[in-house]
Amino acid sequence: MSDAPTDLDYALLRRLARGDHEALAELIRRHQRRVFNIAYRLLQDPLEAEDAAQEVFLKVYQHAERYEPKASVSAWLSRITANHCLNVLRQRRPLESLDQEAAPELPDPGASPLELLEQQDLGQRLAGLLAALPENQRRALVLKQFADLSYQEIGEILKISPQAVDGLIKRARQTLKKALK
């Protein structure tokens, strides 16, 4: 069974590999929200997340011809984003401030003003709860929930076993459930 968005994304990557710069603009339009949200949730800094998103799409531009359709383009972008952000985190100075503002997300264009306010309030609350999680739990949960990576992929990125990933995600979800009650 064919997945139309994946087929379109793959076609855009093929066009980009042949030098069609409009294809890059379309890929950015289609995936910028997801890439930014993953980057923000990992980096917890909106300016760093914007920079990371730009770097991710630069990498896509430079390596479009290397894409192998083993997974969806969306999963490929998520993995590039996660790896890039984890590299940024490894390079951060240890004394950096942990105080961050709430996650800015692009609004849903079809939502009513009341729905937008409710989404914003819940988003701010969840961003605060995510930020309060231990770093290893937050990273594992973000990679699963927002990058939609498998436990195996998360384990490879974080350099831990899939079983350890499962434990981190379970603990993170339990902590969030308790905090939301």
C-alpha positions as CSV (number, residue, x, y, z in Angstrom):
1,M,0.0,0.0,0.0
2,S,1.4,3.4,-1.0
3,D,1.6,6.3,1.4
4,A,1.0,9.5,-0.6
5,P,2.9,11.9,1.7
6,T,5.9,9.6,1.7
7,D,5.8,9.3,-2.1
8,L,5.6,13.1,-2.5
9,D,8.5,13.6,0.0
10,Y,10.6,11.0,-1.8
11,A,9.8,12.6,-5.1
12,L,10.9,16.0,-3.6
13,L,14.2,14.5,-2.4
14,R,14.8,13.0,-5.8
15,R,14.2,16.4,-7.4
16,L,16.4,18.1,-4.9
17,A,19.2,15.6,-5.6
18,R,18.9,16.7,-9.3
19,G,19.4,20.3,-8.3
20,D,15.8,21.5,-8.1
21,H,15.9,24.2,-5.3
22,E,12.1,24.6,-5.3
23,A,11.9,21.0,-4.0
24,L,13.9,22.1,-0.9
25,A,11.5,24.9,-0.3
26,E,8.6,22.5,-0.5
27,L,10.3,20.0,1.9
28,I,10.9,22.8,4.3
29,R,7.3,24.0,4.1
30,R,6.1,20.4,4.7
31,H,8.4,19.5,7.6
32,Q,9.6,22.8,9.3
33,R,7.1,22.6,12.1
34,R,8.0,19.0,13.0
35,V,11.8,19.6,12.8
36,F,11.5,22.8,14.9
37,N,9.4,21.1,17.5
38,I,11.8,18.2,17.9
39,A,14.8,20.6,18.1
40,Y,13.0,22.8,20.6
41,R,12.0,19.9,22.8
42,L,15.6,18.7,22.9
43,L,17.5,22.0,23.1
44,Q,14.9,23.9,25.1
45,D,15.9,27.2,23.5
46,P,13.9,28.7,20.6
47,L,16.9,30.4,19.0
48,E,19.0,27.3,19.1
49,A,16.0,25.3,17.8
50,E,15.7,27.7,14.8
51,D,19.4,27.4,14.1
52,A,19.2,23.6,14.4
53,A,16.3,23.4,12.0
54,Q,18.2,25.5,9.4
55,E,21.2,23.2,9.9
56,V,19.0,20.1,9.4
57,F,17.6,21.4,6.1
58,L,21.1,22.4,5.0
59,K,22.2,18.8,5.7
60,V,19.1,17.6,3.7
61,Y,20.2,19.8,0.8
62,Q,23.8,18.5,0.9
63,H,22.8,14.8,1.3
64,A,19.6,14.4,-0.6
65,E,21.2,12.0,-3.0
66,R,22.1,9.7,-0.1
67,Y,18.6,9.1,1.1
68,E,17.7,5.4,1.0
69,P,14.0,4.7,1.2
70,K,14.3,2.3,4.1
71,A,12.1,4.6,6.3
72,S,9.9,7.5,5.5
73,V,11.4,10.9,4.7
74,S,9.8,12.2,7.9
75,A,11.6,9.6,10.0
76,W,14.8,10.4,8.2
77,L,14.4,14.1,9.0
78,S,13.6,13.2,12.6
79,R,16.7,11.2,13.0
80,I,18.9,13.9,11.4
81,T,17.3,16.5,13.8
82,A,17.7,14.3,16.8
83,N,21.4,13.6,16.0
84,H,22.2,17.2,15.3
85,C,20.5,18.4,18.5
86,L,22.3,15.8,20.6
87,N,25.6,16.9,19.1
88,V,24.7,20.5,20.1
89,L,23.9,19.4,23.6
90,R,27.2,17.6,23.9
91,Q,29.0,20.8,23.0
92,R,27.2,23.0,25.4
93,R,29.0,24.4,28.4
94,P,28.1,22.7,31.7
95,L,27.3,26.0,33.5
96,E,24.6,27.0,31.1
97,S,21.3,28.2,32.5
98,L,18.5,25.8,32.7
99,D,15.8,28.5,32.7
100,Q,13.9,28.4,29.4
101,E,10.8,29.9,28.1
102,A,7.7,27.9,27.0
103,A,7.9,26.0,23.7
104,P,6.8,28.2,20.8
105,E,4.8,26.1,18.3
106,L,3.3,27.2,15.1
107,P,-0.5,27.6,15.6
108,D,-3.0,25.3,14.0
109,P,-4.6,27.5,11.2
110,G,-8.0,25.7,11.6
111,A,-8.3,26.2,15.3
112,S,-10.7,28.6,17.0
113,P,-9.3,31.3,19.2
114,L,-10.5,29.4,22.3
115,E,-8.9,26.2,21.0
116,L,-5.7,28.1,20.4
117,L,-5.6,29.4,23.9
118,E,-6.2,26.0,25.4
119,Q,-3.5,24.4,23.1
120,Q,-1.1,27.2,24.2
121,D,-1.8,26.7,27.9
122,L,-1.5,22.9,27.7
123,G,1.7,23.3,25.5
124,Q,3.3,25.6,28.1
125,R,2.4,23.3,30.9
126,L,3.8,20.2,29.1
127,A,6.9,22.1,28.1
128,G,7.5,23.0,31.8
129,L,6.9,19.4,32.9
130,L,9.2,18.0,30.1
131,A,12.0,20.5,31.2
132,A,11.7,19.2,34.8
133,L,12.3,15.6,33.8
134,P,15.8,14.2,34.3
135,E,17.8,14.8,31.1
136,N,18.1,11.2,30.0
137,Q,14.3,10.6,30.4
138,R,13.4,13.8,28.6
139,R,15.7,13.0,25.6
140,A,14.3,9.4,25.3
141,L,10.7,10.6,25.6
142,V,11.2,13.5,23.1
143,L,12.8,11.1,20.6
144,K,9.9,8.7,20.9
145,Q,7.0,11.1,21.0
146,F,8.1,13.9,18.8
147,A,10.6,12.3,16.5
148,D,8.7,9.0,16.4
149,L,11.8,6.9,16.5
150,S,11.9,3.2,17.5
151,Y,13.5,2.1,20.8
152,Q,16.3,0.6,18.7
153,E,16.9,3.9,17.0
154,I,16.7,5.9,20.2
155,G,19.1,3.4,21.8
156,E,21.6,3.9,19.0
157,I,21.4,7.7,19.3
158,L,21.7,7.7,23.1
159,K,24.2,4.8,23.1
160,I,22.1,2.7,25.4
161,S,20.1,-0.6,25.0
162,P,16.5,-0.6,23.7
163,Q,15.5,-2.0,27.2
164,A,17.1,1.0,28.9
165,V,15.2,3.2,26.5
166,D,12.0,1.5,27.5
167,G,12.7,2.0,31.1
168,L,13.5,5.7,30.6
169,I,10.3,6.3,28.7
170,K,8.2,4.5,31.2
171,R,9.6,6.5,34.1
172,A,9.2,9.7,32.2
173,R,5.5,8.9,31.4
174,Q,4.8,8.0,35.0
175,T,6.3,11.2,36.2
176,L,4.3,13.3,33.7
177,K,1.1,11.4,34.6
178,K,1.6,12.2,38.3
179,A,2.3,15.8,37.6
180,L,-0.8,16.2,35.4
181,K,-3.2,14.8,38.0
